[in-house]
Amino acid sequence: MKRTSLLGVALIALLMFSCQKENSQESSSAVSKVEQENWQTAKLDAKFAASQKQVTAYLFPTDAMSKLVETPNVEYVQFVLGYSDNTLQIKVIGVDKTGKEFASVDSKILSETSDTDKLSALKVSTSKTSKGSTLLNNHLIFPNVALDGINAWQKKLSTVSNLDEVLSYEGARFKHYTLEAAIIADMLQNKNTANIGLFLGLNPVGKVTTFLIGLNKNNSIKEVSFTGKEASSNEVYDGARPSPPFVAPPETE
């Protein structure tokens, strides 16, 4: 009996250690309706900036994302913004052409001190892949441009200035970002992708946008090598259709 009790204590201790280890780098980001409402009135002050600076990326597991984009009638994904613990929370929902919701996936927040090293792969890549689809090509961006945008957002958080302006359109705070589901499906083609990482950054007009990058099981940016005349590159997609001003998928705007 005594031996059984000791084993039970050891098991509990092991589980607590495992949870603490995971939480040191990742935490859940489940966005409720209340958190979506809270985001619209949240005070974007020094507390928000300090907390948000700890966020490296929002992680969406490939198995869950695969089920989402394969759900019948899902043609677009919307990255929905919420707010809790002084931090942006993000989930993704699958919608049809009218904006009707069919499925959703919550993200985990990746927070690491080594994010600079992980992003360094983008610095050396100044080319982008050529796809066989106009849609995919239109959303592909240069990796080094994405890195500049990510760094610009971190700098903005450090200054704690005009945060509400860069997260709003004409005074209305962004609610979500819409992207074609086909882009997510393309990212899932690479079997080495364990998570789709959503990184926040500033676009050329100074507004917060999203960058989607495939991450391996260590949540590092995958190195993609191309043969022939194509240079080494990492595929980076943007999710630059914010609401507002866009209120629905393109066909119904």
Backbone as a ProteinNet text record, in pm:
[ID]
protein_1_A
[PRIMARY]
MKRTSLLGVALIALLMFSCQKENSQESSSAVSKVEQENWQTAKLDAKFAASQKQVTAYLFPTDAMSKLVETPNVEYVQFVLGYSDNTLQIKVIGVDKTGKEFASVDSKILSETSDTDKLSALKVSTSKTSKGSTLLNNHLIFPNVALDGINAWQKKLSTVSNLDEVLSYEGARFKHYTLEAAIIADMLQNKNTANIGLFLGLNPVGKVTTFLIGLNKNNSIKEVSFTGKEASSNEVYDGARPSPPFVAPPETE
[TERTIARY]
83.2	0	86.5	191.7	282.4	353.4	390.9	460.3	370	240.7	144.2	129.2	125	111	230.8	351.6	472.4	473.7	427.6	421.2	322.9	211.7	112.8	167.1	240.4	301.6	401.9	482.9	584.9	521.3	408.7	339.5	283.6	224.3	169.6	279.3	394.1	506.9	557.3	561.7	607.6	514	382.3	284.5	293.7	314.4	327.6	450.9	560.8	683.5	665.2	594.8	571.7	487.6	385.3	299.8	376	461	539.8	636	696.2	790	721.7	600.9	528.1	484.9	435.1	385.1	495	621.1	729.9	748.5	697.4	713.3	580.4	479	351.3	238.3	137.1	17.2	-103.5	-216.7	-336.7	-387.2	-448.4	-506.8	-644.4	-739.7	-876.3	-956.2	-1011.1	-1078.7	-1229.7	-1286.4	-1430.2	-1495.8	-1627.9	-1702.1	-1673.9	-1662.8	-1633.8	-1497	-1398.7	-1264.3	-1261.4	-1344.2	-1354.9	-1411	-1510.4	-1569.2	-1469.1	-1394.7	-1294.9	-1187.2	-1153.2	-1050.3	-1090.9	-1217.1	-1265.1	-1252.7	-1247.6	-1238.8	-1111.1	-1021.8	-899.8	-811.7	-750.3	-659.4	-520.7	-473.4	-343.9	-233.7	-199.1	-103.2	29.4	108.8	240.6	228.6	123.8	104.8	80.1	-3.8	-29.7	98.6	172.4	295.7	396.9	413.8	510.8	471.3	343.1	295.1	305.5	267.4	268.4	410	506.9	645.5	697.2	631.6	671.7	619.9	532.7	472.7	560.3	610.5	686.9	593.3	497.8	404.9	284.5	181.9	63.8	69.9	62.7	81.8	-51.3	-66.8	-184.3	-136.3	-166.4	-119	-172.4	-86.7	-122.9	-237.2	-245.5	-352.9	-489.6	-497.4	-623.4	-655.3	-552.5	-574.3	-617	-563.3	-601.5	-749.3	-796.8	-939.2	-1025.8	-976.7	-1053.8	-1072.5	-963.4	-974.5	-1042.1	-1047.1	-1114.5	-1262.9	-1307.1	-1449	-1532	-1638.1	-1721.3	-1767.4	-1764.5	-1810	-1711.5	-1603.6	-1505.5	-1419.3	-1427.4	-1347.8	-1251.7	-1275.7	-1189.6	-1159.6	-1049.1	-1019.2	-1012.2	-1057.1	-1052	-978.5	-871	-795.8	-859.3	-930.1	-1013.1	-934.2	-946.4	-871.3	-955.5	-890.9	-952.7	-853.2	-892.1	-804.6	-823.3	-711.7	-710.1	-566.6	-549.9	-416.5	-325.5	-382	-307	-245	-296.7	-236.3	-341.1	-306	-390.6	-401.1	-521.6	-546.3	-601	-564.4	-606.9	-654.8	-768.7	-814	-845.8	-860.8	-895.7	-1028.3	-1115.1	-1241.7	-1249.7	-1315.7	-1338.4	-1476.7	-1488.2	-1617.1	-1640.8	-1767.3	-1800.4	-1802.9	-1856.6	-1856.3	-1940	-2034.4	-2120.3	-2067.5	-1959.4	-1905.4	-1960.3	-2041.4	-2097	-1987.2	-1984.1	-1878.2	-1910	-1806.1	-1823.7	-1731.5	-1613.8	-1518.8	-1420.6	-1350.8	-1253.1	-1137	-1023.9	-903.9	-843.1	-819.7	-752.3	-601.8	-533.7	-387.5	-322.1	-192.3	-109.2	-8.3	16.9	112.5	252.7	340.8	481.5	556	623.7	701	839.2	937.9	1074	1174.5	1279.9	1385.3	1474.7	1464.3	1552.1	1485.5	1381.1	1308.1	1394.7	1494.8	1583.2	1655.5	1705.5	1774.1	1679.3	1557	1460.1	1422.8	1418.9	1381.5	1497.7	1618.6	1735.6	1732.6	1659.7	1648.6	1581	1497	1430	1524.5	1623.6	1714.4	1796.5	1835.5	1924	1847.4	1716.4	1636	1571.3	1613.1	1560.9	1485.6	1440.9	1363.6	1241.2	1143.3	1024.5	994.3	928	896.2	794	801.5	699.6	603.2	475.6	372.7	296.9	224.4	147.2	11	-17.7	-147.7	-130.6	-210.8	-206.6	-242.3	-340.8	-382.2	-266	-193.8	-81.4	29.2	59.1	165	131.3	3.3	-37.5	-18.4	-20.3	-7.1	132.7	217.5	355.8	430.4	513	593.8	738.4	829	969.4	992.5	1064.1	1089.3	1156.3	1251.8	1319.6	1225.8	1125.1	1024.4	938.6	904.1	828.2	908.1	1036.8	1122.8	1125.6	1134.3	1133	1001.8	891.4	761.2	748.7	799.3	796.2	880.2	998.6	1087	1026.6	957.6	894.6	784.5	710	605	666.8	776.2	843.8	896.6	945.4	994	879.6	765	647.2	602	607.3	570.5	667	791.9	891.8	868.2	817.3	793.6	659.5	568.4	433.3	365.1	374	313.6	222	105	9.4	-30.4	-36.1	-70.3	-214.3	-303.3	-442.4	-455.7	-379.1	-385.5	-340.9	-234.4	-182.1	-265.9	-356.4	-443.8	-589.1	-607.3	-742.3	-748	-870.9	-895	-998	-956.8	-1043.2	-1114.4	-1038.3	-1092.4	-1159.4	-1181.7	-1244.8	-1138.1	-1130.1	-1024.9	-1046.7	-938	-946.7	-1014.2	-1099.4	-1167.5	-1105.6	-1072.4	-1011.9	-942.9	-866.5	-799.1	-847.4	-886.2	-942.5	-843.3	-839.2	-748.6	-816.7	-786.5	-842.2	-789.9	-879.5	-841.5	-738.4	-736.8	-642.8	-497.6	-473.6	-337.6	-292.3	-382	-349.9	-326.8	-410.9	-396.2	-260.4	-212.2	-80	30.1	17.2	118.1	125	12.9	6.5	66.5	103.5	160.4	295.6	369.1	501.3	485.6	528	511.3	598.9	698.3	785.1	727.1	613.1	549.1	465.9	501.4	428	324.7	359.3	268.8	274	161.2	160.2	174.1	280.2	304.7	249.5	168.4	117.9	199.6	271.7	354.8	290.3	286.6	234.6	346.2	312.4	410.8	340.4	416.5	359.7	374.8	270	277.8	336.9	354.9	418.3	347.2	217	146.5	138.3	211.1	220.5	108.9	28.8	-78.5	-35.8	-90.4	-57.6	-120.2	-38.3	-83.9	-33.1	-63	-20.7	70.1	168.8	257.1	247.6	223.8	209.8	334.2	395.2	520.2	511.2	550.6	552.6	667.7	637.4	737.7	753.6	875.8	898.2	858.8	889.6	847.7	914.8	1026.8	1093.7	1047.5	943.7	891	996.5	1086.2	1184	1136.9	1179.8	1143.8	1219.4	1145	1204.2	1291.5	1406.3	1491.6	1443.1	1417.5	1371.5	1476.6	1532.4	1635.6	1576.4	1614.7	1567.8	1687.4	1665.7	1772.8	1767.1	1866.5	1868.8	1899.5	1825.1	1850.5	1783	1693.1	1621.6	1708.2	1707.3	1787.5	1714.8	1790.6	1729.7	1627.5	1515.2	1407.6	1320.9	1240.9	1137.9	1006.8	902.2	773.4	703.8	664.4	591.9	467.8	352.9	228.5	178.5	110.2	50.1	-98.3	-155.6	-299.1	-352.5	-334.1	-346.2	-484.7	-590	-724.5	-796.3	-775.5	-832.7	-978.1	-1047.8	-1183.3	-1186.5	-1223.6	-1246.1	-1114.7	-1122.8	-1241.5	-1318.5	-1255.5	-1325.4	-1415.4	-1543.7	-1639.8	-1681.4	-1641.2	-1680.2	-1585.2	-1591.8	-1513.3	-1539.5	-1443	-1448.3	-1578.3	-1637.5	-1755.9	-1875.2	-1876.5	-1995.6	-1969.4	-1850.9	-1819.5	-1896
-120.5	0	125.4	122.6	236	258	145.6	154.4	217.2	177.9	232.3	382.5	428.7	571.2	649.4	591.8	657.9	670.1	563.5	566.9	674.1	686.4	786.7	927.3	953.4	1084.4	1115.4	1014.7	1034	1065.8	997.1	1020.9	1161.7	1207.8	1343.2	1446.7	1422.7	1515.5	1522.4	1405.6	1400.7	1477.1	1461.5	1532.3	1682.7	1724.7	1867.9	1924.9	1849.5	1895.6	1909.3	1811.1	1814.4	1934.7	1964	2078.4	2208.4	2217.6	2338.3	2357.8	2249.9	2259.5	2307.4	2254.4	2295.6	2440.7	2479.9	2615.2	2719.7	2677.6	2773.8	2826.7	2752.2	2794.5	2813.9	2739.3	2746.9	2760.7	2836.8	2848.3	2854.8	2808.2	2803.1	2942.1	2953.4	3080.8	3053.1	3019.2	2991.6	3121.4	3160.7	3290.2	3271.9	3319.2	3312.9	3438.9	3439.3	3557.2	3675.8	3647.2	3753.4	3814.6	3729.9	3780.4	3860.9	3823.9	3903.7	4041.9	4046	4174.1	4255.9	4187	4255.8	4321	4256.4	4309.2	4444.4	4460.9	4585	4705.5	4681.7	4792.4	4788.2	4695.2	4679.6	4803.7	4838.5	4952	4905.1	4959.3	4915.6	5003.5	4970.7	5051.1	4977.7	5021.8	4961.8	4816.3	4783.5	4645.1	4553.4	4601.8	4524.5	4507.4	4614.2	4608.5	4512.5	4518.9	4432.5	4285.9	4258.1	4120.7	4070	4155.7	4114.7	4092.5	4162.1	4143.8	4003	3935.1	3799.5	3695.1	3738.3	3645.9	3636.1	3516.6	3493.9	3464.3	3372.7	3333.9	3264.6	3249.7	3172.2	3042.8	2929.3	2799.5	2730.5	2684.6	2607.9	2470.7	2361.2	2228.5	2184.3	2119.9	2083.6	1983	1891.3	1791.4	1857.8	1954.1	2025.6	2116.6	2180.7	2268.7	2190.2	2069.7	1984.1	1948.8	1913.7	1882	2004.9	2121.5	2244.1	2273.9	2272.5	2309.5	2201	2077.9	1968.7	1960.2	2043.8	2046.8	2094.3	2021.8	2063	2207.7	2278.8	2417.7	2522.3	2481.6	2579.1	2626	2753.6	2809.8	2917.8	2971.3	3074.6	3043.6	3097.3	3090.7	3234	3252.4	3383.8	3371.4	3448.6	3451.7	3557.7	3511.4	3596.4	3643.5	3772.7	3832.6	3841.1	3808.5	3822	3885.3	3898.5	3966.4	3910.4	3871.7	3833.1	3837.6	3859	3864.3	3965.4	4079.1	4186.6	4144.9	4038	3982.1	3950.5	3972.1	3927.7	3776	3725.7	3582.5	3562	3451	3429.9	3286.6	3272.7	3141.8	3153.6	3040	3041.4	2969.5	3025.3	2960.7	2938.7	2831.8	2803.6	2850	2926	2981.7	2955.1	2968.7	2954.4	3091.5	3099.4	3225	3334.4	3295.4	3394.4	3433.6	3368.3	3397.4	3307.1	3207.1	3113.8	3025.4	3013.1	2937.8	2788.6	2706.5	2561.4	2489.4	2542.7	2475.3	2578	2545	2637.4	2561.3	2629.4	2572.9	2681.1	2648.5	2742	2731.7	2838.9	2839.6	2823.9	2798.4	2805.5	2917.5	2991.8	3101.8	3049	3072.5	3035.6	3156.5	3137.2	3245	3191.6	3237.2	3187.9	3301.8	3286	3387.2	3372.1	3256.9	3230.6	3264.7	3348	3376.3	3442.6	3518.4	3583.2	3479.5	3374.3	3268.3	3195.7	3174.2	3104.1	3185.1	3316.8	3402.1	3435.2	3398.6	3433.1	3367.3	3256	3188.5	3277.4	3369.1	3460.4	3567.5	3601.6	3710.9	3681	3554	3517.8	3484.9	3486.6	3448.4	3571.9	3605.1	3723.6	3686.8	3562.2	3519	3443.6	3430.6	3354.7	3252	3145.2	3036.2	3080.1	3019.7	3043.9	2926.6	2956.7	2853.4	2844.9	2734.7	2716	2781.4	2852	2915.6	3065.9	3143.2	3288.5	3328.7	3258.8	3287.9	3273.3	3161.8	3137.6	3240.3	3268	3365.1	3504.3	3539.1	3671.5	3688.7	3579	3587	3551.4	3501.3	3476	3608.2	3619.5	3740.1	3701.2	3795.3	3769.2	3749.1	3642.8	3616	3731.3	3798.3	3909.2	4028.1	4041.6	4147.3	4115.8	3986	3944.4	3970.8	3942.4	3966.2	4113.9	4198.8	4344.1	4385.5	4327.5	4359.9	4312.9	4192.3	4137	4223.3	4261.8	4346.2	4484.8	4536.8	4668.2	4666.1	4554.8	4540.5	4534.5	4461.7	4454.8	4592.6	4667.3	4802.3	4892.9	4878.3	4957.2	4926.5	4799.5	4760.4	4819.7	4832.6	4889.9	5037.7	5107.2	5251.3	5280.7	5180.4	5194.4	5321.5	5340.9	5459.7	5420.7	5484	5464	5317.8	5241.2	5099.6	5080.9	5164.5	5152.9	5185.7	5282	5322.7	5211.1	5140.5	5037.3	4910.2	4900.2	4784	4818.8	4929.3	4975.4	5030	5043	5106.6	5216.2	5339.3	5456.2	5452.3	5419.8	5421	5292.9	5198.5	5070.8	4962.3	4897	4798.5	4672.2	4614.9	4492.8	4380.6	4303	4188.4	4056.1	4047.1	3923.1	3949	3849.6	3853.4	3733.3	3757	3652.1	3607.6	3477.7	3419.5	3299.1	3273.3	3156.1	3027	2930.5	2803.2	2728.9	2756.1	2690.2	2721	2835.6	2872.9	2787.2	2765.5	2677	2535.5	2491.5	2356.6	2340	2444.6	2437.6	2426	2498.3	2493.1	2355	2283.4	2152.5	2042.3	2074.6	1974.4	1924.7	2010.5	1971.5	1888.5	1764.2	1671.6	1706	1790.7	1830.2	1945.5	1996.8	2106.2	2049.8	2084.5	2038.1	2140.2	2268	2376.5	2485.3	2549.8	2672.9	2786	2862.3	2972.7	3102.5	3171.1	3302.5	3406.7	3489	3594.9	3729.2	3817.4	3952	4044.3	4136.9	4233.4	4354	4453	4572.3	4561.7	4599.3	4599.9	4733.3	4752.2	4875.8	5004.9	4997.8	5120.9	5135.5	5049.5	5063.6	5002.8	4915	4847.4	4705.3	4652.6	4515.8	4416.6	4323.8	4219	4085.2	3978.2	3844.5	3783.1	3707	3631.2	3484.5	3397.4	3254.4	3181.6	3105.7	3036.3	2893.6	2796.6	2657.9	2633.8	2569	2541.6	2390.6	2346.8	2204.5	2166.8	2043.8	1996.2	2071.8	2138.2	2220.5	2365.8	2390.3	2525.8	2619.8	2563.3	2643.6	2657.1	2764.6	2786.1	2686.3	2616	2512	2572.7	2510.5	2548.1	2473.9	2547.6	2487.7	2511.7	2406.9	2420.1	2392.2	2473.7	2456.9	2430.1	2346.7	2312.9	2401.4	2389.2	2467	2612.6	2701.5	2845.2	2909.8	2835.2	2894.4	2893.6	3004.1	3014.7	2951.9	2930.4	2879.2	2980.1	2928.4	3019.1	2952.8	3031.8	2984.1	3043.7	2960.2	3009.4	3085.4	3205.7	3289.1	3344.1	3322.5	3376.1	3488.5	3583.5	3689.9	3659.8	3725.3	3716.6	3857.3	3933.5	4079.6	4135.5	4058.1	4110.4	4129.3	4243.5	4264.5	4312	4282.5	4334.4	4416.2	4547.3	4626	4659.1	4701.4	4741.1	4626.4	4509.1	4397.9	4331.9	4314	4262.9	4120.2	4061.8	3925.9	3873.6	3742.2	3692.4	3773.7	3777.1	3867.2	3865.6	3745.4	3739	3814.8	3834.4	3893.9	4030.7	4089.5	4220.6	4329.3
0	0	0	84	92.5	-39.9	-103.3	-232.9	-338.5	-335	-431.1	-413.4	-289.3	-260.9	-312.3	-292.1	-339.5	-491.3	-558.2	-704.7	-750.9	-677.6	-712.9	-699.8	-591	-569.6	-678	-714.4	-817.8	-952.1	-981.4	-1108.3	-1113.9	-1003.7	-999	-1017.8	-950.7	-962.7	-1105.3	-1171.9	-1310.4	-1401.5	-1379.8	-1461.5	-1440.7	-1315.1	-1286.2	-1352.5	-1353.3	-1417.3	-1566.7	-1626.8	-1771.7	-1809.1	-1728.6	-1756.9	-1744.4	-1641	-1622.1	-1737	-1786.2	-1897.1	-2022.8	-2048.7	-2168.6	-2158.2	-2040.2	-2022.9	-2027.7	-2013	-2019.4	-2160.7	-2258.1	-2396.7	-2468.3	-2428.9	-2497	-2396	-2432.4	-2349.8	-2440.4	-2390.9	-2472.6	-2506.5	-2625.9	-2669.4	-2727.4	-2638.8	-2681.2	-2676	-2790.2	-2799.7	-2787.6	-2678	-2657.1	-2712.3	-2717	-2762.3	-2670	-2540.1	-2443.7	-2471.2	-2501.8	-2530.5	-2659.4	-2756.6	-2878.3	-2846.6	-2760.1	-2719.8	-2638	-2550.4	-2468	-2553.9	-2665.2	-2754.1	-2811.1	-2839	-2900	-2807.2	-2676.8	-2581.3	-2497.5	-2527	-2447.2	-2455.2	-2344	-2339.1	-2382.1	-2491.8	-2546	-2486.8	-2363.4	-2288.3	-2269.9	-2175.8	-2150.9	-2105.7	-2031.2	-1987.1	-2106.3	-2197.9	-2319.4	-2399.6	-2418.6	-2497.6	-2436.6	-2304.5	-2237.5	-2249.6	-2236.7	-2247.9	-2391.4	-2487.1	-2628.2	-2678.8	-2623.1	-2666.2	-2633.6	-2542.6	-2507	-2606	-2696.2	-2793.2	-2917.4	-2942.7	-3064.8	-3181.7	-3158.6	-3264.7	-3203.9	-3285.8	-3248.9	-3329.2	-3260.2	-3324.4	-3353.2	-3477.5	-3517.5	-3565.8	-3492	-3529.9	-3665.8	-3743.1	-3880.4	-3887.2	-3790.4	-3796.4	-3779.9	-3688	-3666.8	-3785.5	-3841.3	-3955.6	-4079	-4092.6	-4204.3	-4197.1	-4079.3	-4062.4	-4090.8	-4051.1	-4071.1	-4219.3	-4296	-4438	-4520.8	-4467.4	-4537.7	-4502.9	-4409.4	-4372.3	-4492.1	-4528	-4641.9	-4629.9	-4742.7	-4756.6	-4705.9	-4639.8	-4592.1	-4708.7	-4740.7	-4849.9	-4803	-4683.4	-4627.7	-4481.7	-4434.8	-4292.3	-4239.9	-4117.9	-4055.2	-3922.1	-3906.9	-3783	-3693.3	-3591.9	-3507.3	-3385.4	-3354.2	-3244.5	-3117.7	-3005.3	-2874.6	-2778.9	-2652.5	-2556.6	-2416.5	-2353.4	-2213	-2163.5	-2034.2	-1972.6	-2042.7	-2083.3	-2148.9	-2282.6	-2341.6	-2462.9	-2568.1	-2692.9	-2803.5	-2802.9	-2819.5	-2834.1	-2975.6	-3039.2	-3178.2	-3198.8	-3264.7	-3311.4	-3459.5	-3527.1	-3668.6	-3686.4	-3770.2	-3801.1	-3951.9	-3990.5	-4131.4	-4170.6	-4279.2	-4321.3	-4469.9	-4510.3	-4651.6	-4718.2	-4839.3	-4915	-4849.8	-4765.6	-4699.5	-4562.8	-4518.5	-4386.6	-4278.1	-4314.1	-4216.2	-4159.4	-4027.7	-3959.4	-3955.4	-3982.5	-3981.6	-3883.5	-3859.6	-3771.5	-3718	-3609.5	-3553.4	-3490	-3477.8	-3414.6	-3325.9	-3200.4	-3109.8	-3128.3	-3099.8	-3112.6	-2976.3	-2979.5	-2860.4	-2882	-2777.7	-2788.6	-2764.2	-2860.7	-2846.8	-2793.5	-2682.5	-2621.3	-2588.4	-2663.7	-2645.7	-2650.3	-2574.4	-2575.6	-2696.9	-2764.2	-2878.6	-3010.8	-3007.4	-3130.5	-3236.7	-3195.3	-3291.9	-3376.3	-3310.4	-3383.4	-3477.4	-3431.8	-3515.3	-3638.8	-3625.8	-3737.3	-3829.5	-3788.2	-3868.1	-4005.8	-4018.3	-4147.7	-4250.8	-4205.2	-4297.8	-4349.7	-4269.9	-4302.9	-4428.2	-4443.1	-4554	-4681.1	-4673.1	-4788.5	-4850.5	-4970.9	-5039.8	-5167.2	-5175	-5291.2	-5243	-5331.6	-5295.5	-5404.3	-5364	-5455	-5559	-5675.7	-5776.7	-5776.4	-5756.1	-5749.4	-5881.5	-5898	-6019.8	-6015.6	-5906.4	-5888.2	-5867.2	-5938.6	-5922.5	-5780.4	-5723	-5585.7	-5489.3	-5499	-5408.6	-5430.3	-5554.4	-5585.4	-5532.8	-5536	-5489.1	-5338.9	-5266.5	-5121.1	-5070.9	-5158.1	-5119.5	-5105.9	-5003.5	-4987.7	-4962.1	-4982.5	-4958.2	-4808.2	-4770.3	-4628.6	-4554.7	-4619.7	-4551.6	-4530.5	-4617.6	-4599.4	-4476.7	-4461.6	-4343.2	-4216.8	-4220.4	-4103.9	-4067.6	-4168.5	-4143	-4075.7	-4122	-4064.5	-3920.2	-3892.2	-3756.2	-3662.2	-3708.5	-3626.5	-3603.5	-3705.1	-3692.6	-3586.2	-3579.5	-3478	-3338.2	-3323.2	-3193.1	-3152.1	-3248	-3219	-3176.6	-3243.9	-3209.1	-3066	-3028.2	-2892.1	-2790.1	-2829.2	-2737.7	-2712.8	-2814.2	-2799.4	-2733	-2736.8	-2679.8	-2733.1	-2863.2	-2923.9	-3039.1	-3045.5	-3155.3	-3174.5	-3067.1	-3079.4	-3127.2	-3078.6	-3122.1	-3270.9	-3318	-3458.7	-3552.5	-3517.5	-3607.3	-3602.6	-3505	-3493.5	-3526.5	-3598.2	-3631	-3773.1	-3822.8	-3951.9	-3931.1	-3951.8	-3933.7	-3798.8	-3694.9	-3559.5	-3514.8	-3605.4	-3571.5	-3560.8	-3448	-3424.6	-3507.4	-3558.3	-3638	-3558.6	-3628.2	-3567.1	-3609.8	-3737.8	-3787.9	-3921.6	-3966	-4096.3	-4177.1	-4301.9	-4387	-4494.1	-4517.5	-4616.5	-4680.1	-4806.3	-4873.7	-4810.3	-4791.4	-4730.5	-4815.5	-4945.8	-5036.5	-4998.8	-4940.1	-4899.3	-4782.5	-4686.2	-4574.2	-4625	-4717.7	-4773.6	-4840	-4907.1	-4970.3	-4865.8	-4756	-4651.3	-4586.8	-4587	-4523.8	-4610.5	-4734.8	-4824.1	-4776.2	-4707.5	-4658.4	-4531.2	-4537	-4425.3	-4306.2	-4326.4	-4215.6	-4133.8	-4177.6	-4105.4	-3991.5	-3868.6	-3750.5	-3706	-3722.2	-3685.4	-3791.2	-3812.6	-3890.7	-3790.1	-3805.4	-3714.1	-3769.6	-3691.3	-3728.7	-3652.9	-3727.9	-3671.7	-3701.6	-3604.1	-3626.8	-3671.6	-3759.7	-3808.4	-3866.4	-3904.9	-3968.7	-4119.6	-4192.3	-4338.3	-4385.9	-4516.6	-4566.9	-4529.1	-4496.6	-4457.9	-4305.9	-4233.6	-4089.3	-4008.3	-4068.7	-3996.8	-3960.4	-3850.6	-3809.3	-3905.9	-3952.6	-4042.5	-3989.7	-4062.7	-4021.1	-4126.2	-4079.1	-4166.3	-4126	-4223.3	-4196.6	-4243.9	-4152.2	-4181.4	-4128.2	-4209.6	-4165.6	-4068.5	-3956.5	-3854.5	-3836.3	-3802.5	-3780.1	-3637.2	-3596.8	-3464.8	-3350.1	-3378.6	-3278.3	-3283.3	-3366.2	-3387.6	-3442.8	-3523.5	-3596.3	-3740.4	-3805.2	-3945.4	-4031.5	-4114.9	-4198	-4306.5	-4328.1	-4440.7	-4564.1	-4670.4	-4794.9	-4902.3	-4956.4	-5059	-5196.1	-5293.7	-5429.4	-5520.7	-5617.9	-5710.6	-5832.8	-5917.2	-6039.8	-6013.4	-6080.6	-6070.7	-5951.2	-5884.3	-5771	-5646.4	-5573.1	-5451.4	-5334.1	-5225.5	-5103.9	-5053.7	-5003.5	-4962.2	-4856.7	-4789.4	-4699.1	-4746	-4753.9	-4800.3	-4688	-4718.9	-4623.4	-4692.7	-4631.1	-4684.9	-4594.5	-4655.8	-4576.1	-4555	-4453.7	-4431.3	-4420.2	-4526.3	-4518	-4548.4	-4532.1	-4558.7	-4424.8	-4360	-4226.6	-4231.5	-4124.5	-4106.2	-3978	-3986.5	-4108.5	-4180	-4308.4	-4384.4	-4447.5	-4465.3	-4528.6	-4425.6	-4460	-4363	-4389.7	-4501.6	-4535.9	-4641.3	-4675.8	-4787.9	-4913.7	-5006.9	-5122.5	-5201.4	-5221.6	-5306.1	-5248.3	-5114.9	-5054	-4995.2	-5022.1	-4967.3	-5039.9
[MASK]
+++++++++++++++++++++++++++++++++++++++++++++++++++++++++++++++++++++++++++++++++++++++++++++++++++++++++++++++++++++++++++++++++++++++++++++++++++++++++++++++++++++++++++++++++++++++++++++++++++++++++++++++++++++++++++++++++++++++++++++++++++++++++++++

